[in-house]
Amino acid sequence: MLIRRIKCLRYLGTRYNSSHYVTTPIFYVNAAPHIGHLYSAVIADAHCRYQRLRYPEQDVRLCTGTDEHGTKIQQAASLHGVPVAKYCDDISQRYREVFRSASIQQDDFIRTTEDRHKRAVANFWRTLHTRGHIYSAAYSGWYCVSDETFLTDSQLRLDEATGTRYSLESGHPVEWTEETNYMFRLSQFQDDVRHWVKTEARVRPAKFEKILLDTLSEPLPDVSVSRPSNRVHWAIPVPDDDSQTVYVWLDALVNYLSSVGYPDEKFSAHWPPAQQVIGKDILKFHGIYWTAFLLAAGLEPPGQLYVHSHWTVDGQKMSKSKHNVVDPLQAAQQYTMEGLRYFLLREGVAHSDGNYSHVKAQRILNSELADTLGNLLSRASAKSLNPGQIYPSPSAEHLADLLRSLDVAKRLQDSLLQLSERCESHYECNHFHLVADTTMAALHAANNFFESSKPWTLKAGAPDGNQARLETIIAMTMDALRLSGIVLQPIIPQLANRLLDKLSVPTAQRGWNYLAESFATSPNSSNSPAGLGESRQLDGQTSALLFQRILEETSAKEVKEQKPQPAKRSKSKKKERRETMS
């Protein structure tokens, strides 16, 4: 098979390639960004941040951007009464603003209206044409303008009352179209695409692999890859034939090549992508069309497609007609963008649709970021308990005694010893909700330890005052906070950095390898963990109040005066979250 020949030719180069190239879908500018678009971006961003943290020697590259051609863009611009180019500029800029606010650490933001992309599309087209994979033919079929795709009869639903046909997948209406187009010989690549899908966990979660294989169980028809220019003028012209424009999906998919410099040879340093993050609605285009296009061009398909599901709002599908589309910038005014990032990655699971609700977001963010994480830092750094404002060095004698005499201390140690391995396993699979679960479990153990060890009875002036034991308890608690901060950097980068700043953890000591150094791993040592030497001052410029509790109808004065509340222990057993399908 062709895919096997390409794999053999490129095996050595791929094996030793230090690049880790990750992409989001490029987002269609027919409407403003919503939380579903942000979800794709934060998945890819958290994945890349983890890769940089865990494998600092890798050249990690993240690409995102906007898809700006096609009939829907023409229609949207006309509806808004602005030139198409200006409309694209405005919506693309809104995506940039959302991603900047959400700390998306992209290396490239590509637009399909850029000259570099048009050059790449022209070269890719010529490659397919030269290799004999594109031909001209009269074509007729059911075309869905909303989805920018032709559909077969088996993909349609007929409304007998009106005689209108609709896409089974999207529900959008279709129209019968007859025209002369350029066609791509998709049928010739069916076996190769199926082989790629079935090899080495190419599509995850596994349910989406099955969906692709079900589609591939039926013969694939050749696909139209152009439209007449007089019907779709806002598109890239077909090379050497201005009467046709390039099909919007072929145009859009090539962006992943454009971003790394294709057709210049330098692109091969990053190709193929290690992971491409997409929503489930565009699985067919990436899993079948994109794979076939690449194979036809003699290029290797991506290492993996990571497919995520959608977001509902209070149990209902997001739609403009229901006025329930969630604007990320507006949501961030209530939750902060760090809080919104945390909620999306904490609550979302790739294999099933997530449900966005204010009640759920408020409960999770207050419970976990404000109380479990933020309140523990506030208590450990409170001036009444820690007047010297230090991250102390533990006493070997008291550390040994606490681990021997207090079950909660031993449970905290066990939790921290497992933190790195468990979270690494979850990050490798993009199971961010399980990273959050594991980290919050460690922080709950730290809160229980802090409460049970009663450090306030040991401060100066108390009947049982014991400064060395008090500092050891604070050191153990701050170790738990420090390790949790390191682990959470990919998920809530700004919040995690503020936590580590407050603890005066040097930037060079925030890497994944520093999870191996703490009181838990060196219980017999009197030295401060992570090679930090003696006790050190906390950062006085960074507030200990990490995350402000979210209140309903709260005045500005009340917000300013609000104090952090002690974390409450749940009286009911926490409902176990469903494990993400692997």
FIMITI-730459 format. One record per residue (C-alpha): residue number from 0; y, x, z. Coordinates in steps of 0.2 Angstrom, whole numbers, plus 2048, in hexadecimal, padded with zeros to 3 digits. Layout:
ATOM  num  v  u  w
ATOM  NUM  Y  X  Z;
...
This chain:
ATOM  num  v  u  w
ATOM  0  800  800  800;
ATOM  1  812  805  7FD;
ATOM  2  816  804  80F;
ATOM  3  808  811  814;
ATOM  4  80E  81D  806;
ATOM  5  820  81C  80D;
ATOM  6  81A  81E  81F;
ATOM  7  810  82E  81A;
ATOM  8  81E  836  811;
ATOM  9  82A  833  81F;
ATOM  10  81F  835  82E;
ATOM  11  824  847  833;
ATOM  12  837  843  832;
ATOM  13  836  833  83C;
ATOM  14  82B  83B  849;
ATOM  15  837  849  84D;
ATOM  16  847  83F  84A;
ATOM  17  852  83F  859;
ATOM  18  85D  831  853;
ATOM  19  85B  820  85B;
ATOM  20  864  814  850;
ATOM  21  866  802  856;
ATOM  22  86F  7F3  84D;
ATOM  23  875  7E2  852;
ATOM  24  875  7D5  844;
ATOM  25  886  7D5  83B;
ATOM  26  88F  7C5  840;
ATOM  27  894  7B8  834;
ATOM  28  8A7  7B4  834;
ATOM  29  8A6  7A2  830;
ATOM  30  8AA  79E  842;
ATOM  31  8B0  7A7  852;
ATOM  32  8A4  7B1  85D;
ATOM  33  89A  7A8  86B;
ATOM  34  88F  7AD  879;
ATOM  35  880  7AE  86D;
ATOM  36  888  7BB  863;
ATOM  37  88D  7C4  873;
ATOM  38  87B  7C3  878;
ATOM  39  875  7CD  869;
ATOM  40  882  7DA  86C;
ATOM  41  87E  7DC  87F;
ATOM  42  86B  7DE  87C;
ATOM  43  86E  7EC  86F;
ATOM  44  87C  7F4  87A;
ATOM  45  871  7F3  88A;
ATOM  46  862  7FA  880;
ATOM  47  86D  809  879;
ATOM  48  875  80C  88A;
ATOM  49  863  80E  892;
ATOM  50  85E  819  884;
ATOM  51  86D  825  887;
ATOM  52  869  824  89A;
ATOM  53  857  827  899;
ATOM  54  856  833  889;
ATOM  55  867  83D  88A;
ATOM  56  860  848  87C;
ATOM  57  85F  83A  86F;
ATOM  58  86D  836  863;
ATOM  59  86F  823  866;
ATOM  60  879  819  85A;
ATOM  61  87E  807  85B;
ATOM  62  885  7FD  84C;
ATOM  63  88C  7EC  84C;
ATOM  64  899  7E3  841;
ATOM  65  89D  7D4  836;
ATOM  66  895  7CB  827;
ATOM  67  8A4  7C5  81C;
ATOM  68  89E  7BF  80B;
ATOM  69  897  7AF  805;
ATOM  70  89A  79C  802;
ATOM  71  89C  798  814;
ATOM  72  8AA  7A5  816;
ATOM  73  8B3  79E  807;
ATOM  74  8B2  78C  80E;
ATOM  75  8B7  791  820;
ATOM  76  8C7  79B  819;
ATOM  77  8CB  78C  80F;
ATOM  78  8C9  780  81E;
ATOM  79  8D5  78B  828;
ATOM  80  8E1  78C  819;
ATOM  81  8E2  79F  819;
ATOM  82  8DD  7AC  80C;
ATOM  83  8CB  7B1  80D;
ATOM  84  8CF  7C4  811;
ATOM  85  8DB  7BF  81F;
ATOM  86  8CE  7B3  826;
ATOM  87  8C1  7C0  827;
ATOM  88  8CD  7CD  82F;
ATOM  89  8D1  7C1  83C;
ATOM  90  8C0  7BB  841;
ATOM  91  8B9  7CD  840;
ATOM  92  8C7  7D3  84C;
ATOM  93  8C1  7C5  858;
ATOM  94  8B0  7CD  858;
ATOM  95  8B7  7DE  85C;
ATOM  96  8C1  7D7  86A;
ATOM  97  8B2  7CF  872;
ATOM  98  8A7  7DE  870;
ATOM  99  8B5  7E9  877;
ATOM  100  8B7  7DE  886;
ATOM  101  8A4  7DE  889;
ATOM  102  8A3  7F1  889;
ATOM  103  898  7F1  879;
ATOM  104  897  804  876;
ATOM  105  894  803  863;
ATOM  106  896  812  858;
ATOM  107  89A  808  849;
ATOM  108  8A2  7F7  845;
ATOM  109  89E  7F4  833;
ATOM  110  8A5  7E6  828;
ATOM  111  89D  7E1  818;
ATOM  112  8AE  7E1  80F;
ATOM  113  8B0  7F4  811;
ATOM  114  8AF  7FF  802;
ATOM  115  8A2  80A  80A;
ATOM  116  897  7FA  80C;
ATOM  117  89A  7F4  7FA;
ATOM  118  895  806  7F4;
ATOM  119  885  805  7FD;
ATOM  120  881  7F4  7F7;
ATOM  121  884  7F9  7E5;
ATOM  122  879  808  7E7;
ATOM  123  86B  7FE  7F0;
ATOM  124  86C  7F1  7E2;
ATOM  125  86A  7FE  7D4;
ATOM  126  85C  806  7DD;
ATOM  127  852  7F6  7DE;
ATOM  128  856  7F2  7CC;
ATOM  129  851  804  7C5;
ATOM  130  841  802  7CE;
ATOM  131  83D  7F2  7C5;
ATOM  132  83E  7E6  7D4;
ATOM  133  84D  7DC  7CE;
ATOM  134  84D  7D1  7BE;
ATOM  135  858  7C3  7B7;
ATOM  136  851  7B1  7B5;
ATOM  137  856  79F  7B5;
ATOM  138  854  799  7C7;
ATOM  139  854  787  7CE;
ATOM  140  850  782  7E0;
ATOM  141  857  77A  7F0;
ATOM  142  865  785  7F7;
ATOM  143  86D  783  808;
ATOM  144  87F  788  808;
ATOM  145  880  789  81B;
ATOM  146  871  795  81C;
ATOM  147  875  79E  80C;
ATOM  148  863  79D  806;
ATOM  149  857  794  7FA;
ATOM  150  849  78A  802;
ATOM  151  838  785  7FC;
ATOM  152  832  773  7FD;
ATOM  153  827  777  80C;
ATOM  154  837  77C  815;
ATOM  155  840  76C  813;
ATOM  156  841  75B  81B;
ATOM  157  845  74B  810;
ATOM  158  850  73E  818;
ATOM  159  849  72F  80F;
ATOM  160  857  724  814;
ATOM  161  864  72E  80B;
ATOM  162  85A  739  7FF;
ATOM  163  861  749  807;
ATOM  164  856  758  80A;
ATOM  165  859  763  819;
ATOM  166  853  774  81F;
ATOM  167  845  772  82B;
ATOM  168  84A  782  834;
ATOM  169  85D  77F  836;
ATOM  170  85F  76D  832;
ATOM  171  86D  770  825;
ATOM  172  86D  766  815;
ATOM  173  868  76F  804;
ATOM  174  86D  76C  7F2;
ATOM  175  864  76E  7E2;
ATOM  176  86A  77D  7D9;
ATOM  177  866  783  7C7;
ATOM  178  86E  793  7C1;
ATOM  179  86A  7A4  7B9;
ATOM  180  868  7B1  7C7;
ATOM  181  860  7C2  7CA;
ATOM  182  850  7C1  7D3;
ATOM  183  847  7CD  7DF;
ATOM  184  834  7CF  7DD;
ATOM  185  831  7CA  7EF;
ATOM  186  81F  7C4  7EB;
ATOM  187  81A  7D6  7E7;
ATOM  188  81D  7DC  7F9;
ATOM  189  814  7CE  803;
ATOM  190  805  7D9  808;
ATOM  191  811  7E8  80C;
ATOM  192  81C  7DD  817;
ATOM  193  80D  7D5  820;
ATOM  194  806  7E7  823;
ATOM  195  817  7EC  82B;
ATOM  196  818  7DD  836;
ATOM  197  806  7E0  83D;
ATOM  198  809  7F2  840;
ATOM  199  80E  7FA  851;
ATOM  200  818  7EC  859;
ATOM  201  824  7EB  84B;
ATOM  202  82B  7DA  851;
ATOM  203  82E  7D5  863;
ATOM  204  82B  7CA  86C;
ATOM  205  81A  7C7  865;
ATOM  206  81D  7B4  862;
ATOM  207  829  7B9  854;
ATOM  208  81C  7C4  84C;
ATOM  209  811  7B5  84B;
ATOM  210  81F  7AB  843;
ATOM  211  821  7B8  836;
ATOM  212  80E  7B9  833;
ATOM  213  80D  7A6  831;
ATOM  214  81B  7A7  824;
ATOM  215  812  7B5  81B;
ATOM  216  802  7AC  81A;
ATOM  217  809  7A2  80C;
ATOM  218  80E  7AA  7FB;
ATOM  219  81F  7B0  7FA;
ATOM  220  82A  7AB  7EB;
ATOM  221  836  7B7  7E3;
ATOM  222  847  7B5  7EB;
ATOM  223  858  7B3  7E2;
ATOM  224  863  7C2  7E6;
ATOM  225  873  7BD  7DD;
ATOM  226  87E  7AE  7DA;
ATOM  227  88A  7AA  7CC;
ATOM  228  89B  7B1  7CF;
ATOM  229  8A4  7A1  7CA;
ATOM  230  89A  798  7D9;
ATOM  231  89B  7A6  7E6;
ATOM  232  8AA  7B1  7E2;
ATOM  233  8AC  7B8  7F4;
ATOM  234  89E  7C5  7F3;
ATOM  235  89A  7D6  7EC;
ATOM  236  898  7D6  7D9;
ATOM  237  887  7DB  7D2;
ATOM  238  888  7EC  7CB;
ATOM  239  88B  7EC  7B8;
ATOM  240  88C  7D9  7B7;
ATOM  241  89C  7D0  7BE;
ATOM  242  895  7BF  7BA;
ATOM  243  88A  7C0  7C9;
ATOM  244  88D  7C4  7DC;
ATOM  245  880  7CC  7E8;
ATOM  246  877  7BF  7F3;
ATOM  247  87F  7BF  804;
ATOM  248  86F  7C4  80D;
ATOM  249  86C  7D3  802;
ATOM  250  87E  7D8  804;
ATOM  251  87D  7D6  817;
ATOM  252  86D  7DE  81B;
ATOM  253  872  7EE  812;
ATOM  254  880  7F1  820;
ATOM  255  873  7F9  82A;
ATOM  256  872  807  81D;
ATOM  257  885  807  81A;
ATOM  258  888  80B  82C;
ATOM  259  87E  81B  82C;
ATOM  260  886  821  81B;
ATOM  261  87A  81B  80E;
ATOM  262  879  820  800;
ATOM  263  87E  831  805;
ATOM  264  870  83C  80B;
ATOM  265  877  83D  81D;
ATOM  266  870  82B  820;
ATOM  267  85E  831  821;
ATOM  268  863  83A  832;
ATOM  269  863  829  83A;
ATOM  270  857  81F  82F;
ATOM  271  84D  814  833;
ATOM  272  855  80A  841;
ATOM  273  84B  80C  851;
ATOM  274  84F  7FA  855;
ATOM  275  858  7EB  84D;
ATOM  276  85D  7DD  859;
ATOM  277  85E  7CC  850;
ATOM  278  85E  7BA  855;
ATOM  279  84F  7AF  851;
ATOM  280  858  7A5  843;
ATOM  281  859  7B5  838;
ATOM  282  847  7BB  83B;
ATOM  283  842  7B7  829;
ATOM  284  850  7C0  821;
ATOM  285  84D  7D0  82B;
ATOM  286  83A  7CF  82D;
ATOM  287  836  7CB  81B;
ATOM  288  845  7CD  80F;
ATOM  289  84C  7DD  817;
ATOM  290  83B  7E5  819;
ATOM  291  837  7E1  807;
ATOM  292  848  7E7  801;
ATOM  293  846  7F8  80A;
ATOM  294  834  7FB  804;
ATOM  295  83A  7F7  7F2;
ATOM  296  847  804  7F4;
ATOM  297  83B  811  7FA;
ATOM  298  842  810  80C;
ATOM  299  839  80E  81C;
ATOM  300  83B  7FE  826;
ATOM  301  842  7FD  837;
ATOM  302  838  803  846;
ATOM  303  839  7F2  84E;
ATOM  304  842  7E1  84D;
ATOM  305  846  7DB  85E;
ATOM  306  849  7C8  85D;
ATOM  307  851  7BD  86A;
ATOM  308  853  7AB  86C;
ATOM  309  862  7A0  86D;
ATOM  310  86D  799  87B;
ATOM  311  86F  787  87F;
ATOM  312  87E  780  88A;
ATOM  313  878  775  898;
ATOM  314  868  772  88E;
ATOM  315  871  76D  87E;
ATOM  316  872  777  86E;
ATOM  317  883  77F  86B;
ATOM  318  88D  777  85D;
ATOM  319  89F  774  859;
ATOM  320  89C  762  857;
ATOM  321  897  761  86A;
ATOM  322  8A5  76C  86F;
ATOM  323  89A  777  879;
ATOM  324  89B  788  871;
ATOM  325  89F  795  87E;
ATOM  326  8AC  7A1  87A;
ATOM  327  8A8  7B2  883;
ATOM  328  8BA  7B6  886;
ATOM  329  8BD  7A5  88F;
ATOM  330  8AD  7A7  899;
ATOM  331  8B2  7B8  89E;
ATOM  332  8C2  7B1  8A6;
ATOM  333  8B7  7A8  8B2;
ATOM  334  8A8  7B4  8B4;
ATOM  335  8B0  7C5  8AF;
ATOM  336  8A8  7CD  89F;
ATOM  337  89C  7D8  8AA;
ATOM  338  897  7C8  8B3;
ATOM  339  894  7BF  8A2;
ATOM  340  88A  7CF  89C;
ATOM  341  87F  7CE  8AC;
ATOM  342  87C  7BB  8AA;
ATOM  343  877  7BC  898;
ATOM  344  86B  7CB  89B;
ATOM  345  865  7C4  8AB;
ATOM  346  861  7B3  8A6;
ATOM  347  85D  7B5  894;
ATOM  348  84B  7B9  88E;
ATOM  349  848  7BD  87C;
ATOM  350  839  7B1  879;
ATOM  351  841  7A1  87F;
ATOM  352  852  799  87D;
ATOM  353  85E  79D  88C;
ATOM  354  868  78F  894;
ATOM  355  87A  793  898;
ATOM  356  882  789  8A6;
ATOM  357  890  78B  8B2;
ATOM  358  886  787  8C1;
ATOM  359  879  793  8BD;
ATOM  360  885  7A1  8B9;
ATOM  361  88F  79E  8C9;
ATOM  362  87F  79E  8D3;
ATOM  363  878  7AE  8CC;
ATOM  364  888  7B8  8CC;
ATOM  365  88D  7B3  8DD;
ATOM  366  87B  7B6  8E4;
ATOM  367  877  7C7  8DC;
ATOM  368  887  7D0  8D7;
ATOM  369  893  7CA  8E4;
ATOM  370  887  7C8  8F3;
ATOM  371  877  7D3  8F1;
ATOM  372  880  7E1  8E8;
ATOM  373  892  7E0  8EC;
ATOM  374  891  7DB  8FE;
ATOM  375  885  7E9  902;
ATOM  376  891  7F6  8FC;
ATOM  377  89F  7ED  906;
ATOM  378  895  7EE  916;
ATOM  379  88F  800  914;
ATOM  380  8A1  806  911;
ATOM  381  8AA  7FB  91D;
ATOM  382  8B6  805  927;
ATOM  383  8B0  7FD  938;
ATOM  384  89F  804  935;
ATOM  385  8A3  813  92A;
ATOM  386  8B5  819  930;
ATOM  387  8B3  82A  927;
ATOM  388  8B0  821  917;
ATOM  389  8A1  82C  912;
ATOM  390  891  82C  909;
ATOM  391  888  835  917;
ATOM  392  879  841  917;
ATOM  393  86A  83A  920;
ATOM  394  863  841  930;
ATOM  395  851  847  92C;
ATOM  396  84C  842  93E;
ATOM  397  853  830  93D;
ATOM  398  84E  82E  92C;
ATOM  399  83C  831  930;
ATOM  400  83D  826  940;
ATOM  401  844  818  936;
ATOM  402  837  819  929;
ATOM  403  82A  819  936;
ATOM  404  830  80C  942;
ATOM  405  838  7FF  936;
ATOM  406  82E  7F6  929;
ATOM  407  83D  7F1  920;
ATOM  408  842  803  91E;
ATOM  409  830  807  917;
ATOM  410  832  7F8  90B;
ATOM  411  843  7FE  905;
ATOM  412  83B  810  902;
ATOM  413  82D  808  8F8;
ATOM  414  838  7FD  8EE;
ATOM  415  843  80C  8E9;
ATOM  416  834  817  8E5;
ATOM  417  82F  80A  8D8;
ATOM  418  840  807  8D1;
ATOM  419  840  814  8C4;
ATOM  420  82F  811  8BC;
ATOM  421  830  7FE  8BC;
ATOM  422  842  7FD  8B5;
ATOM  423  83D  80A  8A8;
ATOM  424  82F  7FF  8A2;
ATOM  425  83A  7F0  8A1;
ATOM  426  848  7F9  898;
ATOM  427  83C  7FF  88B;
ATOM  428  837  7EE  887;
ATOM  429  849  7E7  888;
ATOM  430  844  7DC  897;
ATOM  431  855  7DD  89F;
ATOM  432  852  7CE  8AA;
ATOM  433  843  7D7  8B2;
ATOM  434  84E  7E7  8B5;
ATOM  435  85A  7DB  8BE;
ATOM  436  84C  7D3  8C8;
ATOM  437  845  7E4  8CD;
ATOM  438  856  7EB  8D2;
ATOM  439  85B  7DC  8DC;
ATOM  440  84A  7DD  8E5;
ATOM  441  84F  7EF  8EA;
ATOM  442  860  7E9  8EF;
ATOM  443  859  7DB  8F9;
ATOM  444  84E  7E7  902;
ATOM  445  85D  7F2  906;
ATOM  446  867  7E3  90D;
ATOM  447  858  7DF  918;
ATOM  448  857  7F0  91E;
ATOM  449  869  7F1  922;
ATOM  450  869  7E1  92B;
ATOM  451  859  7E5  935;
ATOM  452  85F  7F7  93A;
ATOM  453  86F  7F0  942;
ATOM  454  87A  7FE  93E;
ATOM  455  889  7F6  947;
ATOM  456  880  7F9  957;
ATOM  457  881  80C  954;
ATOM  458  893  80F  950;
ATOM  459  89E  819  95C;
ATOM  460  8A2  80F  96C;
ATOM  461  893  804  96B;
ATOM  462  887  805  97A;
ATOM  463  879  80C  96F;
ATOM  464  885  817  964;
ATOM  465  87C  823  959;
ATOM  466  886  82B  94B;
ATOM  467  878  834  943;
ATOM  468  86D  825  942;
ATOM  469  87B  81A  93C;
ATOM  470  87F  827  92E;
ATOM  471  86D  827  929;
ATOM  472  86C  814  927;
ATOM  473  87C  815  91D;
ATOM  474  875  823  912;
ATOM  475  865  819  90F;
ATOM  476  86F  80A  90A;
ATOM  477  87A  814  8FF;
ATOM  478  86B  81C  8F7;
ATOM  479  865  80B  8F2;
ATOM  480  876  806  8EB;
ATOM  481  877  816  8E1;
ATOM  482  866  814  8D9;
ATOM  483  869  802  8D5;
ATOM  484  87A  807  8CD;
ATOM  485  871  814  8C2;
ATOM  486  864  807  8BD;
ATOM  487  871  7FA  8B9;
ATOM  488  87D  805  8AE;
ATOM  489  876  7FE  89E;
ATOM  490  878  7EC  8A3;
ATOM  491  888  7EC  8AD;
ATOM  492  890  7FC  8A8;
ATOM  493  8A1  7FA  8AF;
ATOM  494  89B  7F2  8C0;
ATOM  495  88E  800  8C2;
ATOM  496  89B  80D  8BE;
ATOM  497  8A7  806  8CC;
ATOM  498  898  806  8D8;
ATOM  499  894  818  8D4;
ATOM  500  8A6  81D  8D4;
ATOM  501  8A8  815  8E6;
ATOM  502  899  820  8EC;
ATOM  503  8A1  82F  8E4;
ATOM  504  892  832  8D9;
ATOM  505  896  840  8CC;
ATOM  506  895  83A  8BA;
ATOM  507  888  848  8B7;
ATOM  508  87D  840  8C4;
ATOM  509  87C  82F  8BD;
ATOM  510  86D  832  8B2;
ATOM  511  85C  82A  8B3;
ATOM  512  855  83A  8B9;
ATOM  513  85F  838  8C9;
ATOM  514  855  829  8CE;
ATOM  515  848  836  8D4;
ATOM  516  853  83C  8E2;
ATOM  517  856  832  8F1;
ATOM  518  851  830  903;
ATOM  519  842  826  8FC;
ATOM  520  83B  835  8F2;
ATOM  521  841  843  8FF;
ATOM  522  83E  83B  910;
ATOM  523  83C  84B  919;
ATOM  524  84C  853  913;
ATOM  525  85C  853  91C;
ATOM  526  866  857  90C;
ATOM  527  870  84A  904;
ATOM  528  867  842  8F5;
ATOM  529  869  846  8E2;
ATOM  530  86F  858  8E6;
ATOM  531  87F  852  8ED;
ATOM  532  880  85D  8FB;
ATOM  533  888  858  90C;
ATOM  534  890  847  910;
ATOM  535  89E  843  904;
ATOM  536  8AD  838  904;
ATOM  537  8AC  827  8FC;
ATOM  538  8B9  824  8EE;
ATOM  539  8C8  81D  8F6;
ATOM  540  8CF  817  8E6;
ATOM  541  8C1  80C  8E2;
ATOM  542  8BF  7FB  8EA;
ATOM  543  8AF  7F7  8F4;
ATOM  544  8B1  7E5  8ED;
ATOM  545  8A7  7E6  8DD;
ATOM  546  8A5  7D4  8D8;
ATOM  547  8B1  7C6  8DD;
ATOM  548  8A7  7B6  8E2;
ATOM  549  8AA  7A8  8D5;
ATOM  550  8B2  799  8DD;
ATOM  551  8B6  788  8D7;
ATOM  552  8C8  783  8D6;
ATOM  553  8CE  792  8DF;
ATOM  554  8E0  796  8E0;
ATOM  555  8E6  7A8  8DC;
ATOM  556  8EB  7AA  8EF;
ATOM  557  8D9  7A5  8F4;
ATOM  558  8D1  7B1  8E8;
ATOM  559  8DC  7BF  8EE;
ATOM  560  8D8  7BC  901;
ATOM  561  8C5  7B8  8FE;
ATOM  562  8BA  7C4  908;
ATOM  563  8A8  7C9  903;
ATOM  564  89B  7BE  90B;
ATOM  565  88A  7C4  912;
ATOM  566  87C  7C2  907;
ATOM  567  871  7B3  90C;
ATOM  568  85F  7B3  90D;
ATOM  569  857  7A5  903;
ATOM  570  84C  79A  90E;
ATOM  571  841  795  8FF;
ATOM  572  836  7A0  8F6;
ATOM  573  83F  7A6  8E6;
ATOM  574  837  79F  8D7;
ATOM  575  82E  7AC  8CD;
ATOM  576  836  7AF  8BC;
ATOM  577  82B  7AE  8AC;
ATOM  578  826  7BF  8A5;
ATOM  579  82D  7C3  894;
ATOM  580  820  7C3  887;
ATOM  581  81C  7D4  881;
